[in-house]
Amino acid sequence: MEPRTPIQILRCLDLGGYSARMVGGRIETRGPRPLAEPLVADIKANRAALAALLEEWCGGEYPGAPQADGTPDTEAL
């Protein structure tokens, strides 16, 4: 099975209630529980592409800062 693409990874994180952000050149995730191993392996396999996507399209953070209505900004993708 091929690793998930960076966009698929972000969608999986979003569906599970996780967030991802760049901190000092590292990808940091936060969520309700530890990530499952298949997703961790996908993040490691696509680290450079995921980091580039976070930096270039998401301002270093996904989901983005809350919109005026309080919902997270996920429209960048």
C-alpha positions in Angstrom: 0.0 0.0 0.0 1.3 3.4 -0.9 1.6 6.1 1.7 -1.1 8.7 1.9 -0.5 12.1 0.1 0.0 15.2 2.2 -3.5 16.4 1.5 -4.9 12.9 2.5 -2.8 13.1 5.7 -4.2 16.5 6.6 -7.8 15.3 6.0 -7.2 12.3 8.2 -5.9 14.6 10.9 -8.9 16.9 10.6 -11.4 14.0 10.7 -9.8 12.7 13.8 -9.8 16.1 15.6 -6.1 16.6 15.3 -4.1 19.7 14.2 -0.7 20.0 12.6 1.8 22.9 12.7 5.3 23.6 11.9 7.5 24.4 14.9 11.2 25.0 14.5 11.3 23.0 11.2 9.4 20.1 12.7 5.8 18.9 12.2 4.0 18.9 15.5 0.6 17.3 15.8 -2.0 17.7 18.6 -5.1 15.7 19.2 -7.3 13.7 21.6 -5.0 10.6 21.7 -1.8 9.4 20.2 -1.8 9.0 16.4 -2.2 5.4 15.0 0.9 3.9 13.5 -0.2 3.8 9.8 -0.7 7.6 9.9 2.6 8.1 11.7 4.4 6.1 9.0 2.7 8.1 6.3 3.8 11.4 7.9 7.4 10.2 8.1 7.3 9.0 4.5 5.9 12.3 3.2 7.5 14.7 5.7 9.1 17.1 3.2 6.0 17.4 1.1 3.8 17.7 4.1 6.0 20.4 5.6 6.1 22.3 2.3 2.3 22.1 2.1 1.9 23.4 5.6 4.3 26.3 5.1 3.2 27.3 1.6 -0.6 26.8 1.7 -1.6 26.7 5.3 0.6 29.4 6.9 2.4 26.7 8.9 -0.7 25.5 10.7 -3.7 23.2 9.8 -6.5 23.8 10.4 -5.8 27.5 10.2 -6.8 30.3 12.6 -10.5 30.5 13.4 -12.7 32.5 11.0 -15.1 35.2 12.2 -17.8 32.6 13.0 -15.3 30.6 15.2 -14.9 27.6 12.9 -11.4 26.6 11.8 -10.2 27.8 8.3 -9.8 24.6 6.3 -10.5 26.3 2.9 -6.8 26.6 1.9 -6.9 23.1 0.7 
